[in-house]
Amino acid sequence: MNNPLKVLLNSADARALLRRGHRIVDIKPKEDDAKMTIFVFEATPSFMEDYEKLIKK
């Protein structure tokens, strides 16, 4: 894994990126709020392209 990581808090965005074929590297509870989940993705160029499209909606 040579690419930086991208952390997402929004489960709907994480699910949409998973459907596009991107792999979650890690899932963990948010340190200051254990009710929230952090989704960690490898920030490959194709991931970042899909991510940018997703957040522009």
mmCIF file as Biopython writes it, N, C-alpha, C and O atoms, coordinates in Angstrom:
data_model
#
loop_
_atom_site.group_PDB
_atom_site.id
_atom_site.type_symbol
_atom_site.label_atom_id
_atom_site.label_alt_id
_atom_site.label_comp_id
_atom_site.label_asym_id
_atom_site.label_entity_id
_atom_site.label_seq_id
_atom_site.pdbx_PDB_ins_code
_atom_site.Cartn_x
_atom_site.Cartn_y
_atom_site.Cartn_z
_atom_site.occupancy
_atom_site.B_iso_or_equiv
_atom_site.auth_seq_id
_atom_site.auth_asym_id
_atom_site.pdbx_PDB_model_num
ATOM 1   N N  . MET A ? 1  ? 0.857   -1.173 0.000  1.0 0.0 1  A 1 
ATOM 2   C CA . MET A ? 1  ? 0.000   0.000  0.000  1.0 0.0 1  A 1 
ATOM 3   C C  . MET A ? 1  ? 0.898   1.229  0.000  1.0 0.0 1  A 1 
ATOM 4   O O  . MET A ? 1  ? 1.470   1.578  1.033  1.0 0.0 1  A 1 
ATOM 5   N N  . ASN A ? 2  ? 1.026   1.879  -1.135 1.0 0.0 2  A 1 
ATOM 6   C CA . ASN A ? 2  ? 1.877   3.054  -1.262 1.0 0.0 2  A 1 
ATOM 7   C C  . ASN A ? 2  ? 1.097   4.348  -1.258 1.0 0.0 2  A 1 
ATOM 8   O O  . ASN A ? 2  ? 1.685   5.424  -1.146 1.0 0.0 2  A 1 
ATOM 9   N N  . ASN A ? 3  ? -0.203  4.267  -1.377 1.0 0.0 3  A 1 
ATOM 10  C CA . ASN A ? 3  ? -1.040  5.466  -1.446 1.0 0.0 3  A 1 
ATOM 11  C C  . ASN A ? 3  ? -1.420  5.927  -0.042 1.0 0.0 3  A 1 
ATOM 12  O O  . ASN A ? 3  ? -1.465  5.120  0.887  1.0 0.0 3  A 1 
ATOM 13  N N  . PRO A ? 4  ? -1.690  7.212  0.112  1.0 0.0 4  A 1 
ATOM 14  C CA . PRO A ? 4  ? -2.172  7.710  1.408  1.0 0.0 4  A 1 
ATOM 15  C C  . PRO A ? 4  ? -3.558  7.138  1.701  1.0 0.0 4  A 1 
ATOM 16  O O  . PRO A ? 4  ? -4.191  6.532  0.836  1.0 0.0 4  A 1 
ATOM 17  N N  . LEU A ? 5  ? -4.006  7.337  2.912  1.0 0.0 5  A 1 
ATOM 18  C CA . LEU A ? 5  ? -5.312  6.842  3.325  1.0 0.0 5  A 1 
ATOM 19  C C  . LEU A ? 5  ? -6.317  7.980  3.355  1.0 0.0 5  A 1 
ATOM 20  O O  . LEU A ? 5  ? -5.957  9.140  3.559  1.0 0.0 5  A 1 
ATOM 21  N N  . LYS A ? 6  ? -7.578  7.636  3.149  1.0 0.0 6  A 1 
ATOM 22  C CA . LYS A ? 6  ? -8.675  8.607  3.215  1.0 0.0 6  A 1 
ATOM 23  C C  . LYS A ? 6  ? -9.667  8.098  4.249  1.0 0.0 6  A 1 
ATOM 24  O O  . LYS A ? 6  ? -10.124 6.958  4.164  1.0 0.0 6  A 1 
ATOM 25  N N  . VAL A ? 7  ? -9.998  8.925  5.215  1.0 0.0 7  A 1 
ATOM 26  C CA . VAL A ? 7  ? -10.915 8.567  6.288  1.0 0.0 7  A 1 
ATOM 27  C C  . VAL A ? 7  ? -12.287 9.163  5.991  1.0 0.0 7  A 1 
ATOM 28  O O  . VAL A ? 7  ? -12.410 10.353 5.698  1.0 0.0 7  A 1 
ATOM 29  N N  . LEU A ? 8  ? -13.318 8.322  6.070  1.0 0.0 8  A 1 
ATOM 30  C CA . LEU A ? 8  ? -14.698 8.778  5.862  1.0 0.0 8  A 1 
ATOM 31  C C  . LEU A ? 8  ? -15.517 8.491  7.110  1.0 0.0 8  A 1 
ATOM 32  O O  . LEU A ? 8  ? -15.332 7.462  7.760  1.0 0.0 8  A 1 
ATOM 33  N N  . LEU A ? 9  ? -16.415 9.393  7.438  1.0 0.0 9  A 1 
ATOM 34  C CA . LEU A ? 9  ? -17.332 9.190  8.555  1.0 0.0 9  A 1 
ATOM 35  C C  . LEU A ? 9  ? -18.739 8.853  8.075  1.0 0.0 9  A 1 
ATOM 36  O O  . LEU A ? 9  ? -19.536 8.302  8.834  1.0 0.0 9  A 1 
ATOM 37  N N  . ASN A ? 10 ? -19.043 9.171  6.853  1.0 0.0 10 A 1 
ATOM 38  C CA . ASN A ? 10 ? -20.376 8.986  6.308  1.0 0.0 10 A 1 
ATOM 39  C C  . ASN A ? 10 ? -20.515 7.568  5.752  1.0 0.0 10 A 1 
ATOM 40  O O  . ASN A ? 10 ? -19.850 7.209  4.780  1.0 0.0 10 A 1 
ATOM 41  N N  . SER A ? 11 ? -21.374 6.772  6.368  1.0 0.0 11 A 1 
ATOM 42  C CA . SER A ? 11 ? -21.524 5.372  5.945  1.0 0.0 11 A 1 
ATOM 43  C C  . SER A ? 11 ? -22.141 5.255  4.554  1.0 0.0 11 A 1 
ATOM 44  O O  . SER A ? 11 ? -21.832 4.310  3.828  1.0 0.0 11 A 1 
ATOM 45  N N  . ALA A ? 12 ? -23.000 6.188  4.169  1.0 0.0 12 A 1 
ATOM 46  C CA . ALA A ? 12 ? -23.600 6.144  2.832  1.0 0.0 12 A 1 
ATOM 47  C C  . ALA A ? 12 ? -22.532 6.369  1.759  1.0 0.0 12 A 1 
ATOM 48  O O  . ALA A ? 12 ? -22.537 5.705  0.722  1.0 0.0 12 A 1 
ATOM 49  N N  . ASP A ? 13 ? -21.619 7.307  2.014  1.0 0.0 13 A 1 
ATOM 50  C CA . ASP A ? 13 ? -20.522 7.540  1.076  1.0 0.0 13 A 1 
ATOM 51  C C  . ASP A ? 13 ? -19.603 6.324  1.014  1.0 0.0 13 A 1 
ATOM 52  O O  . ASP A ? 13 ? -19.171 5.927  -0.068 1.0 0.0 13 A 1 
ATOM 53  N N  . ALA A ? 14 ? -19.303 5.736  2.159  1.0 0.0 14 A 1 
ATOM 54  C CA . ALA A ? 14 ? -18.445 4.549  2.199  1.0 0.0 14 A 1 
ATOM 55  C C  . ALA A ? 14 ? -19.088 3.408  1.408  1.0 0.0 14 A 1 
ATOM 56  O O  . ALA A ? 14 ? -18.414 2.716  0.646  1.0 0.0 14 A 1 
ATOM 57  N N  . ARG A ? 15 ? -20.382 3.220  1.593  1.0 0.0 15 A 1 
ATOM 58  C CA . ARG A ? 15 ? -21.101 2.161  0.880  1.0 0.0 15 A 1 
ATOM 59  C C  . ARG A ? 15 ? -21.081 2.406  -0.631 1.0 0.0 15 A 1 
ATOM 60  O O  . ARG A ? 15 ? -20.890 1.474  -1.411 1.0 0.0 15 A 1 
ATOM 61  N N  . ALA A ? 16 ? -21.275 3.649  -1.035 1.0 0.0 16 A 1 
ATOM 62  C CA . ALA A ? 16 ? -21.255 3.987  -2.466 1.0 0.0 16 A 1 
ATOM 63  C C  . ALA A ? 16 ? -19.881 3.702  -3.073 1.0 0.0 16 A 1 
ATOM 64  O O  . ALA A ? 16 ? -19.792 3.210  -4.198 1.0 0.0 16 A 1 
ATOM 65  N N  . LEU A ? 17 ? -18.831 4.000  -2.350 1.0 0.0 17 A 1 
ATOM 66  C CA . LEU A ? 17 ? -17.478 3.735  -2.844 1.0 0.0 17 A 1 
ATOM 67  C C  . LEU A ? 17 ? -17.180 2.239  -2.882 1.0 0.0 17 A 1 
ATOM 68  O O  . LEU A ? 17 ? -16.476 1.763  -3.772 1.0 0.0 17 A 1 
ATOM 69  N N  . LEU A ? 18 ? -17.714 1.506  -1.921 1.0 0.0 18 A 1 
ATOM 70  C CA . LEU A ? 18 ? -17.572 0.044  -1.949 1.0 0.0 18 A 1 
ATOM 71  C C  . LEU A ? 18 ? -18.251 -0.533 -3.185 1.0 0.0 18 A 1 
ATOM 72  O O  . LEU A ? 18 ? -17.707 -1.429 -3.831 1.0 0.0 18 A 1 
ATOM 73  N N  . ARG A ? 19 ? -19.420 -0.032 -3.514 1.0 0.0 19 A 1 
ATOM 74  C CA . ARG A ? 19 ? -20.145 -0.499 -4.704 1.0 0.0 19 A 1 
ATOM 75  C C  . ARG A ? 19 ? -19.369 -0.221 -5.985 1.0 0.0 19 A 1 
ATOM 76  O O  . ARG A ? 19 ? -19.517 -0.935 -6.977 1.0 0.0 19 A 1 
ATOM 77  N N  . ARG A ? 20 ? -18.549 0.813  -5.959 1.0 0.0 20 A 1 
ATOM 78  C CA . ARG A ? 20 ? -17.719 1.140  -7.125 1.0 0.0 20 A 1 
ATOM 79  C C  . ARG A ? 20 ? -16.428 0.324  -7.155 1.0 0.0 20 A 1 
ATOM 80  O O  . ARG A ? 20 ? -15.590 0.509  -8.037 1.0 0.0 20 A 1 
ATOM 81  N N  . GLY A ? 21 ? -16.274 -0.578 -6.187 1.0 0.0 21 A 1 
ATOM 82  C CA . GLY A ? 21 ? -15.137 -1.498 -6.215 1.0 0.0 21 A 1 
ATOM 83  C C  . GLY A ? 21 ? -13.943 -1.109 -5.371 1.0 0.0 21 A 1 
ATOM 84  O O  . GLY A ? 21 ? -12.898 -1.756 -5.445 1.0 0.0 21 A 1 
ATOM 85  N N  . HIS A ? 22 ? -14.077 -0.057 -4.567 1.0 0.0 22 A 1 
ATOM 86  C CA . HIS A ? 22 ? -12.959 0.358  -3.722 1.0 0.0 22 A 1 
ATOM 87  C C  . HIS A ? 22 ? -12.977 -0.438 -2.422 1.0 0.0 22 A 1 
ATOM 88  O O  . HIS A ? 22 ? -14.039 -0.776 -1.900 1.0 0.0 22 A 1 
ATOM 89  N N  . ARG A ? 23 ? -11.799 -0.727 -1.915 1.0 0.0 23 A 1 
ATOM 90  C CA . ARG A ? 23 ? -11.645 -1.608 -0.765 1.0 0.0 23 A 1 
ATOM 91  C C  . ARG A ? 23 ? -11.422 -0.799 0.509  1.0 0.0 23 A 1 
ATOM 92  O O  . ARG A ? 23 ? -10.642 0.154  0.530  1.0 0.0 23 A 1 
ATOM 93  N N  . ILE A ? 24 ? -12.123 -1.199 1.571  1.0 0.0 24 A 1 
ATOM 94  C CA . ILE A ? 24 ? -11.904 -0.602 2.886  1.0 0.0 24 A 1 
ATOM 95  C C  . ILE A ? 24 ? -10.660 -1.235 3.483  1.0 0.0 24 A 1 
ATOM 96  O O  . ILE A ? 24 ? -10.527 -2.458 3.500  1.0 0.0 24 A 1 
ATOM 97  N N  . VAL A ? 25 ? -9.749  -0.404 3.972  1.0 0.0 25 A 1 
ATOM 98  C CA . VAL A ? 25 ? -8.513  -0.878 4.590  1.0 0.0 25 A 1 
ATOM 99  C C  . VAL A ? 25 ? -8.744  -1.180 6.071  1.0 0.0 25 A 1 
ATOM 100 O O  . VAL A ? 25 ? -8.171  -2.125 6.614  1.0 0.0 25 A 1 
ATOM 101 N N  . ASP A ? 26 ? -9.592  -0.369 6.724  1.0 0.0 26 A 1 
ATOM 102 C CA . ASP A ? 26 ? -9.849  -0.552 8.153  1.0 0.0 26 A 1 
ATOM 103 C C  . ASP A ? 26 ? -11.184 0.088  8.514  1.0 0.0 26 A 1 
ATOM 104 O O  . ASP A ? 26 ? -11.631 1.041  7.876  1.0 0.0 26 A 1 
ATOM 105 N N  . ILE A ? 27 ? -11.804 -0.458 9.546  1.0 0.0 27 A 1 
ATOM 106 C CA . ILE A ? 27 ? -13.023 0.102  10.133 1.0 0.0 27 A 1 
ATOM 107 C C  . ILE A ? 27 ? -12.779 0.154  11.630 1.0 0.0 27 A 1 
ATOM 108 O O  . ILE A ? 27 ? -12.345 -0.830 12.229 1.0 0.0 27 A 1 
ATOM 109 N N  . LYS A ? 28 ? -13.059 1.301  12.234 1.0 0.0 28 A 1 
ATOM 110 C CA . LYS A ? 28 ? -12.846 1.413  13.673 1.0 0.0 28 A 1 
ATOM 111 C C  . LYS A ? 28 ? -13.778 2.460  14.259 1.0 0.0 28 A 1 
ATOM 112 O O  . LYS A ? 28 ? -14.279 3.319  13.533 1.0 0.0 28 A 1 
ATOM 113 N N  . PRO A ? 29 ? -14.018 2.399  15.568 1.0 0.0 29 A 1 
ATOM 114 C CA . PRO A ? 29 ? -14.862 3.419  16.188 1.0 0.0 29 A 1 
ATOM 115 C C  . PRO A ? 29 ? -14.120 4.745  16.257 1.0 0.0 29 A 1 
ATOM 116 O O  . PRO A ? 29 ? -12.897 4.783  16.388 1.0 0.0 29 A 1 
ATOM 117 N N  . LYS A ? 30 ? -14.871 5.815  16.167 1.0 0.0 30 A 1 
ATOM 118 C CA . LYS A ? 30 ? -14.278 7.148  16.297 1.0 0.0 30 A 1 
ATOM 119 C C  . LYS A ? 30 ? -13.851 7.326  17.758 1.0 0.0 30 A 1 
ATOM 120 O O  . LYS A ? 30 ? -14.614 7.006  18.670 1.0 0.0 30 A 1 
ATOM 121 N N  . GLU A ? 31 ? -12.654 7.824  17.978 1.0 0.0 31 A 1 
ATOM 122 C CA . GLU A ? 31 ? -12.099 7.897  19.329 1.0 0.0 31 A 1 
ATOM 123 C C  . GLU A ? 31 ? -12.942 8.717  20.294 1.0 0.0 31 A 1 
ATOM 124 O O  . GLU A ? 31 ? -13.119 8.315  21.444 1.0 0.0 31 A 1 
ATOM 125 N N  . ASP A ? 32 ? -13.466 9.855  19.854 1.0 0.0 32 A 1 
ATOM 126 C CA . ASP A ? 32 ? -14.220 10.714 20.771 1.0 0.0 32 A 1 
ATOM 127 C C  . ASP A ? 32 ? -15.722 10.436 20.790 1.0 0.0 32 A 1 
ATOM 128 O O  . ASP A ? 32 ? -16.454 11.052 21.565 1.0 0.0 32 A 1 
ATOM 129 N N  . ASP A ? 33 ? -16.190 9.508  19.938 1.0 0.0 33 A 1 
ATOM 130 C CA . ASP A ? 33 ? -17.606 9.133  19.912 1.0 0.0 33 A 1 
ATOM 131 C C  . ASP A ? 33 ? -17.715 7.690  19.424 1.0 0.0 33 A 1 
ATOM 132 O O  . ASP A ? 33 ? -17.776 7.442  18.220 1.0 0.0 33 A 1 
ATOM 133 N N  . ALA A ? 34 ? -17.739 6.756  20.346 1.0 0.0 34 A 1 
ATOM 134 C CA . ALA A ? 34 ? -17.735 5.329  20.006 1.0 0.0 34 A 1 
ATOM 135 C C  . ALA A ? 34 ? -18.974 4.895  19.231 1.0 0.0 34 A 1 
ATOM 136 O O  . ALA A ? 34 ? -18.989 3.800  18.669 1.0 0.0 34 A 1 
ATOM 137 N N  . LYS A ? 35 ? -20.018 5.733  19.189 1.0 0.0 35 A 1 
ATOM 138 C CA . LYS A ? 35 ? -21.219 5.402  18.415 1.0 0.0 35 A 1 
ATOM 139 C C  . LYS A ? 35 ? -20.993 5.607  16.923 1.0 0.0 35 A 1 
ATOM 140 O O  . LYS A ? 35 ? -21.751 5.089  16.102 1.0 0.0 35 A 1 
ATOM 141 N N  . MET A ? 36 ? -19.955 6.360  16.567 1.0 0.0 36 A 1 
ATOM 142 C CA . MET A ? 36 ? -19.647 6.635  15.161 1.0 0.0 36 A 1 
ATOM 143 C C  . MET A ? 36 ? -18.553 5.683  14.678 1.0 0.0 36 A 1 
ATOM 144 O O  . MET A ? 36 ? -17.701 5.246  15.451 1.0 0.0 36 A 1 
ATOM 145 N N  . THR A ? 37 ? -18.599 5.379  13.402 1.0 0.0 37 A 1 
ATOM 146 C CA . THR A ? 37 ? -17.622 4.486  12.792 1.0 0.0 37 A 1 
ATOM 147 C C  . THR A ? 37 ? -16.795 5.247  11.771 1.0 0.0 37 A 1 
ATOM 148 O O  . THR A ? 37 ? -17.311 6.077  11.023 1.0 0.0 37 A 1 
ATOM 149 N N  . ILE A ? 38 ? -15.512 4.951  11.754 1.0 0.0 38 A 1 
ATOM 150 C CA . ILE A ? 38 ? -14.588 5.524  10.781 1.0 0.0 38 A 1 
ATOM 151 C C  . ILE A ? 38 ? -14.292 4.463  9.728  1.0 0.0 38 A 1 
ATOM 152 O O  . ILE A ? 38 ? -13.968 3.324  10.065 1.0 0.0 38 A 1 
ATOM 153 N N  . PHE A ? 39 ? -14.402 4.832  8.465  1.0 0.0 39 A 1 
ATOM 154 C CA . PHE A ? 39 ? -14.099 3.938  7.342  1.0 0.0 39 A 1 
ATOM 155 C C  . PHE A ? 39 ? -12.816 4.445  6.696  1.0 0.0 39 A 1 
ATOM 156 O O  . PHE A ? 39 ? -12.743 5.607  6.295  1.0 0.0 39 A 1 
ATOM 157 N N  . VAL A ? 40 ? -11.814 3.595  6.592  1.0 0.0 40 A 1 
ATOM 158 C CA . VAL A ? 40 ? -10.520 3.994  6.048  1.0 0.0 40 A 1 
ATOM 159 C C  . VAL A ? 40 ? -10.319 3.307  4.698  1.0 0.0 40 A 1 
ATOM 160 O O  . VAL A ? 40 ? -10.371 2.081  4.594  1.0 0.0 40 A 1 
ATOM 161 N N  . PHE A ? 41 ? -10.092 4.114  3.677  1.0 0.0 41 A 1 
ATOM 162 C CA . PHE A ? 41 ? -9.857  3.623  2.321  1.0 0.0 41 A 1 
ATOM 163 C C  . PHE A ? 41 ? -8.441  3.974  1.898  1.0 0.0 41 A 1 
ATOM 164 O O  . PHE A ? 41 ? -7.859  4.937  2.397  1.0 0.0 41 A 1 
ATOM 165 N N  . GLU A ? 42 ? -7.887  3.195  0.980  1.0 0.0 42 A 1 
ATOM 166 C CA . GLU A ? 42 ? -6.636  3.562  0.340  1.0 0.0 42 A 1 
ATOM 167 C C  . GLU A ? 42 ? -6.966  4.612  -0.719 1.0 0.0 42 A 1 
ATOM 168 O O  . GLU A ? 42 ? -7.817  4.379  -1.577 1.0 0.0 42 A 1 
ATOM 169 N N  . ALA A ? 43 ? -6.308  5.747  -0.666 1.0 0.0 43 A 1 
ATOM 170 C CA . ALA A ? 43 ? -6.626  6.873  -1.552 1.0 0.0 43 A 1 
ATOM 171 C C  . ALA A ? 43 ? -5.885  6.751  -2.886 1.0 0.0 43 A 1 
ATOM 172 O O  . ALA A ? 43 ? -4.994  7.542  -3.194 1.0 0.0 43 A 1 
ATOM 173 N N  . THR A ? 44 ? -6.271  5.753  -3.657 1.0 0.0 44 A 1 
ATOM 174 C CA . THR A ? 44 ? -5.693  5.567  -4.988 1.0 0.0 44 A 1 
ATOM 175 C C  . THR A ? 44 ? -6.221  6.668  -5.905 1.0 0.0 44 A 1 
ATOM 176 O O  . THR A ? 44 ? -7.214  7.317  -5.575 1.0 0.0 44 A 1 
ATOM 177 N N  . PRO A ? 45 ? -5.581  6.888  -7.037 1.0 0.0 45 A 1 
ATOM 178 C CA . PRO A ? 45 ? -6.106  7.900  -7.970 1.0 0.0 45 A 1 
ATOM 179 C C  . PRO A ? 45 ? -7.549  7.615  -8.397 1.0 0.0 45 A 1 
ATOM 180 O O  . PRO A ? 45 ? -8.351  8.542  -8.505 1.0 0.0 45 A 1 
ATOM 181 N N  . SER A ? 46 ? -7.885  6.357  -8.640 1.0 0.0 46 A 1 
ATOM 182 C CA . SER A ? 46 ? -9.264  6.048  -9.050 1.0 0.0 46 A 1 
ATOM 183 C C  . SER A ? 46 ? -10.239 6.270  -7.890 1.0 0.0 46 A 1 
ATOM 184 O O  . SER A ? 46 ? -11.369 6.707  -8.108 1.0 0.0 46 A 1 
ATOM 185 N N  . PHE A ? 47 ? -9.811  5.973  -6.667 1.0 0.0 47 A 1 
ATOM 186 C CA . PHE A ? 47 ? -10.654 6.247  -5.495 1.0 0.0 47 A 1 
ATOM 187 C C  . PHE A ? 47 ? -10.925 7.750  -5.391 1.0 0.0 47 A 1 
ATOM 188 O O  . PHE A ? 47 ? -12.067 8.174  -5.214 1.0 0.0 47 A 1 
ATOM 189 N N  . MET A ? 48 ? -9.865  8.541  -5.503 1.0 0.0 48 A 1 
ATOM 190 C CA . MET A ? 48 ? -10.024 9.987  -5.358 1.0 0.0 48 A 1 
ATOM 191 C C  . MET A ? 48 ? -10.924 10.565 -6.449 1.0 0.0 48 A 1 
ATOM 192 O O  . MET A ? 48 ? -11.684 11.500 -6.198 1.0 0.0 48 A 1 
ATOM 193 N N  . GLU A ? 49 ? -10.839 10.019 -7.640 1.0 0.0 49 A 1 
ATOM 194 C CA . GLU A ? 49 ? -11.717 10.463 -8.732 1.0 0.0 49 A 1 
ATOM 195 C C  . GLU A ? 49 ? -13.179 10.170 -8.385 1.0 0.0 49 A 1 
ATOM 196 O O  . GLU A ? 49 ? -14.039 11.040 -8.524 1.0 0.0 49 A 1 
ATOM 197 N N  . ASP A ? 50 ? -13.456 8.939  -7.932 1.0 0.0 50 A 1 
ATOM 198 C CA . ASP A ? 50 ? -14.826 8.578  -7.554 1.0 0.0 50 A 1 
ATOM 199 C C  . ASP A ? 50 ? -15.297 9.377  -6.334 1.0 0.0 50 A 1 
ATOM 200 O O  . ASP A ? 50 ? -16.457 9.784  -6.263 1.0 0.0 50 A 1 
ATOM 201 N N  . TYR A ? 51 ? -14.408 9.593  -5.394 1.0 0.0 51 A 1 
ATOM 202 C CA . TYR A ? 51 ? -14.737 10.346 -4.198 1.0 0.0 51 A 1 
ATOM 203 C C  . TYR A ? 51 ? -15.114 11.786 -4.547 1.0 0.0 51 A 1 
ATOM 204 O O  . TYR A ? 51 ? -16.098 12.316 -4.031 1.0 0.0 51 A 1 
ATOM 205 N N  . GLU A ? 52 ? -14.334 12.411 -5.419 1.0 0.0 52 A 1 
ATOM 206 C CA . GLU A ? 52 ? -14.636 13.783 -5.840 1.0 0.0 52 A 1 
ATOM 207 C C  . GLU A ? 52 ? -16.004 13.861 -6.528 1.0 0.0 52 A 1 
ATOM 208 O O  . GLU A ? 52 ? -16.764 14.802 -6.297 1.0 0.0 52 A 1 
ATOM 209 N N  . LYS A ? 53 ? -16.313 12.877 -7.367 1.0 0.0 53 A 1 
ATOM 210 C CA . LYS A ? 53 ? -17.626 12.842 -8.035 1.0 0.0 53 A 1 
ATOM 211 C C  . LYS A ? 53 ? -18.734 12.704 -7.003 1.0 0.0 53 A 1 
ATOM 212 O O  . LYS A ? 53 ? -19.786 13.332 -7.124 1.0 0.0 53 A 1 
ATOM 213 N N  . LEU A ? 54 ? -18.493 11.876 -5.982 1.0 0.0 54 A 1 
ATOM 214 C CA . LEU A ? 54 ? -19.497 11.604 -4.961 1.0 0.0 54 A 1 
ATOM 215 C C  . LEU A ? 54 ? -19.788 12.837 -4.122 1.0 0.0 54 A 1 
ATOM 216 O O  . LEU A ? 54 ? -20.951 13.123 -3.839 1.0 0.0 54 A 1 
ATOM 217 N N  . ILE A ? 55 ? -18.771 13.565 -3.720 1.0 0.0 55 A 1 
ATOM 218 C CA . ILE A ? 55 ? -19.012 14.702 -2.831 1.0 0.0 55 A 1 
ATOM 219 C C  . ILE A ? 55 ? -19.548 15.920 -3.573 1.0 0.0 55 A 1 
ATOM 220 O O  . ILE A ? 55 ? -20.056 16.850 -2.947 1.0 0.0 55 A 1 
ATOM 221 N N  . LYS A ? 56 ? -19.439 15.926 -4.906 1.0 0.0 56 A 1 
ATOM 222 C CA . LYS A ? 56 ? -19.985 17.044 -5.682 1.0 0.0 56 A 1 
ATOM 223 C C  . LYS A ? 56 ? -21.502 16.938 -5.851 1.0 0.0 56 A 1 
ATOM 224 O O  . LYS A ? 56 ? -22.152 17.912 -6.234 1.0 0.0 56 A 1 
ATOM 225 N N  . LYS A ? 57 ? -22.067 15.765 -5.569 1.0 0.0 57 A 1 
ATOM 226 C CA . LYS A ? 57 ? -23.516 15.572 -5.722 1.0 0.0 57 A 1 
ATOM 227 C C  . LYS A ? 57 ? -24.295 16.299 -4.666 1.0 0.0 57 A 1 
ATOM 228 O O  . LYS A ? 57 ? -25.524 16.239 -4.654 1.0 0.0 57 A 1 
#
